[in-house]
Amino acid sequence: MQSYDVLVIGGATSGAYFAKKTAKLGRSVKIIEKLPPEKLGTKMDIVHLTKTDLKTFDIPTVKEGDPEWAFEFTDNGFASPSNRYRFPVPAETVGLHLREYTALMVKEALEAGAEIEYEAAFREFIFTDGHISGVRYETPEGAKEIAAKAVVDCSGANALPRRSLPNGYGIERFSLADDDMFYVILRYARFSAPQQNTFWLNTKSWYAPFSMNENEKIIGTGAVCGYARAEAEAAKLDSVTSNGDFELIKTEKGITPFRRPPYSLVADNFITAGDSACLTKPDCGEGITSSMVMIDIAVKVLDEALRKDDLTKESLWQINREYNRVQGADFSLVRAFLTKLIGAVTDDEIEYLFSQGLIFNSKFLGGEKVTPAHAVRTLTGILTSISKKHISGRTIAAALSGMKLGIELRTLYMNFPKNPAYLPLWSARAEKLWQRVGKVK
Ligand SMILES: Cc1cc2nc3c(=O)[nH]c(=O)nc-3n(C[C@H](O)[C@H](O)[C@H](O)COP(=O)(O)OP(=O)(O)OC[C@H]3O[C@@H](n4cnc5c(N)ncnc54)[C@H](O)[C@@H]3O)c2cc1C
């Protein structure tokens, strides 16, 4: 049986990144990927990364003319439900063809010394003395086995490897329920006039480019609990923007996790990363680089564990603590706040806030420095809107409750237990808070 230090299940962006970073440290790494190479990264055509992301992570930079490069833009903005008010939020963004970019990432992993086997679908774990020691997988030539000191699940939202671990192995085995994910519809549209890149909070919709032609936009819409709801939201958006007055080039659909990650991302000889661990950004559902934040930490800790020849969950535990400090705690705060807010705020309230430039302005949402004078003006404006009944007490209560729960969760995640023995106690406290946060309706 072939044997490796690390076996990565899934060879898309998370898997290729994990494999490259581990191989660069001189470890033997193999990826098994269920798709053939020509299908890898085809779940959608275009993805967006910020220019900062491209510089922050050890990923290929591409330029105009490269097959992976699709476009770049800086102009972006938020608009009110009626589309009457809009404010700009510039962001330096690069559009990439996912298939070509994934292939480039895999190429870099192979150049670093990793191996990949395509059309190789994980089936089950092999255990020795109760610990993972390898996997069985299906190939066109039949079932195969592979031994590995550590197995990394980068298989995406379906997370079959994580879900098929035995009960009590030390990691949660949940599947995504309908209200744990956003169902996203992307309509590639050609308008007769230029359109601005815009995000509408109320319908969770956006216009974003798919080429350098300003008449060509992806109309994206996301909703929990199924594509029918996303379609209804898209129709609502169209009624205030285009009335469907565009040529539809193609439509793509996909899901992105919107739920807290497993409390532990590691178990004995096992790590979960990427969509399989629900590491997507809570404000937009993007997950390519938020996964890399965790992978950078995981690869460092895993390397040390391999050096000690100790891959128990105790040895990998530092991944949980560091990830939560660097990103997980902040994501918990945002997730709790948005879940409460989205469930309560009405279109009329958002419209009113836009019309008054309250909260929905370039300072708060555009990351500009908020001065004390601006903060006081905002607070006064909000108090006035409550007294004039433009904003309901229910919405304010939901926002405050979301913020309070978010801060409590953030504090809890920042104090993730040092020792796995304390996880049951810690997760019971976290669970109580998450129950109070609830789900996006
Ligand atoms: C419509 C839409 C638009 C998005 N746009 C963006 C964006 O612009 N920017 C951004 O950052 N994020 C975006 N996201 C989120 C992003 O696509 C994901 O977070 C990211 O692709 C997750 O990468 P991953 O490698 O973890 O999982 P995946 O990309 O899902 O890859 C998992 C891989 O594992 C393989 N696999 C699955 N099961 C097995 C098995 N049993 N055995 C072997 N291999 C297996 C799969 O074939 C696949 O190649 C978007 C999501 C959607 C739905």
PDBQT file of the ligand as one rigid body, heavy atoms in Angstrom, charges set to zero:
ROOT
HETATM    1  C1  LIG A 501     -22.276  30.839  -6.511  1.00  0.00    +0.000 C 
HETATM    2  C2  LIG A 501     -21.072  30.939  -5.638  1.00  0.00    +0.000 A 
HETATM    3  C3  LIG A 501     -20.146  31.952  -5.846  1.00  0.00    +0.000 A 
HETATM    4  C4  LIG A 501     -19.022  32.055  -5.033  1.00  0.00    +0.000 A 
HETATM    5  N1  LIG A 501     -18.131  33.063  -5.267  1.00  0.00    +0.000 NA
HETATM    6  C5  LIG A 501     -17.020  33.146  -4.509  1.00  0.00    +0.000 A 
HETATM    7  C6  LIG A 501     -16.076  34.171  -4.739  1.00  0.00    +0.000 A 
HETATM    8  O1  LIG A 501     -16.249  34.998  -5.628  1.00  0.00    +0.000 OA
HETATM    9  N2  LIG A 501     -14.976  34.221  -3.943  1.00  0.00    +0.000 N 
HETATM   10  C7  LIG A 501     -14.765  33.321  -2.927  1.00  0.00    +0.000 A 
HETATM   11  O2  LIG A 501     -13.751  33.400  -2.212  1.00  0.00    +0.000 OA
HETATM   12  N3  LIG A 501     -15.655  32.335  -2.692  1.00  0.00    +0.000 NA
HETATM   13  C8  LIG A 501     -16.776  32.220  -3.448  1.00  0.00    +0.000 A 
HETATM   14  N4  LIG A 501     -17.670  31.224  -3.204  1.00  0.00    +0.000 N 
HETATM   15  C9  LIG A 501     -17.382  30.235  -2.156  1.00  0.00    +0.000 C 
HETATM   16  C10 LIG A 501     -16.284  29.300  -2.682  1.00  0.00    +0.000 C 
HETATM   17  O3  LIG A 501     -16.684  28.798  -3.934  1.00  0.00    +0.000 OA
HETATM   18  C11 LIG A 501     -16.005  28.153  -1.727  1.00  0.00    +0.000 C 
HETATM   19  O4  LIG A 501     -15.890  28.644  -0.400  1.00  0.00    +0.000 OA
HETATM   20  C12 LIG A 501     -14.697  27.444  -2.117  1.00  0.00    +0.000 C 
HETATM   21  O5  LIG A 501     -14.721  27.117  -3.485  1.00  0.00    +0.000 OA
HETATM   22  C13 LIG A 501     -14.511  26.200  -1.263  1.00  0.00    +0.000 C 
HETATM   23  O6  LIG A 501     -13.368  25.539  -1.705  1.00  0.00    +0.000 OA
HETATM   24  P1  LIG A 501     -13.044  24.067  -1.158  1.00  0.00    +0.000 P 
HETATM   25  O7  LIG A 501     -11.783  23.655  -1.865  1.00  0.00    +0.000 OA
HETATM   26  O8  LIG A 501     -13.083  24.054   0.309  1.00  0.00    +0.000 OA
HETATM   27  O9  LIG A 501     -14.266  23.170  -1.637  1.00  0.00    +0.000 OA
HETATM   28  P2  LIG A 501     -14.730  22.812  -3.120  1.00  0.00    +0.000 P 
HETATM   29  O10 LIG A 501     -14.389  23.906  -4.075  1.00  0.00    +0.000 OA
HETATM   30  O11 LIG A 501     -16.150  22.402  -3.018  1.00  0.00    +0.000 OA
HETATM   31  O12 LIG A 501     -13.836  21.588  -3.532  1.00  0.00    +0.000 OA
HETATM   32  C14 LIG A 501     -14.011  20.304  -2.994  1.00  0.00    +0.000 C 
HETATM   33  C15 LIG A 501     -13.298  19.316  -3.896  1.00  0.00    +0.000 C 
HETATM   34  O13 LIG A 501     -13.374  18.010  -3.304  1.00  0.00    +0.000 OA
HETATM   35  C16 LIG A 501     -13.751  17.067  -4.286  1.00  0.00    +0.000 C 
HETATM   36  N5  LIG A 501     -14.462  15.973  -3.603  1.00  0.00    +0.000 N 
HETATM   37  C17 LIG A 501     -15.701  16.000  -3.060  1.00  0.00    +0.000 A 
HETATM   38  N6  LIG A 501     -16.017  14.805  -2.527  1.00  0.00    +0.000 NA
HETATM   39  C18 LIG A 501     -14.926  14.013  -2.731  1.00  0.00    +0.000 A 
HETATM   40  C19 LIG A 501     -14.652  12.651  -2.414  1.00  0.00    +0.000 A 
HETATM   41  N7  LIG A 501     -15.557  11.878  -1.795  1.00  0.00    +0.000 N 
HETATM   42  N8  LIG A 501     -13.444  12.134  -2.767  1.00  0.00    +0.000 NA
HETATM   43  C20 LIG A 501     -12.521  12.916  -3.417  1.00  0.00    +0.000 A 
HETATM   44  N9  LIG A 501     -12.736  14.198  -3.758  1.00  0.00    +0.000 NA
HETATM   45  C21 LIG A 501     -13.938  14.748  -3.410  1.00  0.00    +0.000 A 
HETATM   46  C22 LIG A 501     -14.664  17.858  -5.217  1.00  0.00    +0.000 C 
HETATM   47  O14 LIG A 501     -14.752  17.241  -6.491  1.00  0.00    +0.000 OA
HETATM   48  C23 LIG A 501     -13.972  19.211  -5.266  1.00  0.00    +0.000 C 
HETATM   49  O15 LIG A 501     -13.005  19.285  -6.293  1.00  0.00    +0.000 OA
HETATM   50  C24 LIG A 501     -18.811  31.116  -3.998  1.00  0.00    +0.000 A 
HETATM   51  C25 LIG A 501     -19.735  30.085  -3.784  1.00  0.00    +0.000 A 
HETATM   52  C26 LIG A 501     -20.860  29.998  -4.602  1.00  0.00    +0.000 A 
HETATM   53  C27 LIG A 501     -21.845  28.890  -4.370  1.00  0.00    +0.000 C 
ENDROOT
TORSDOF 0
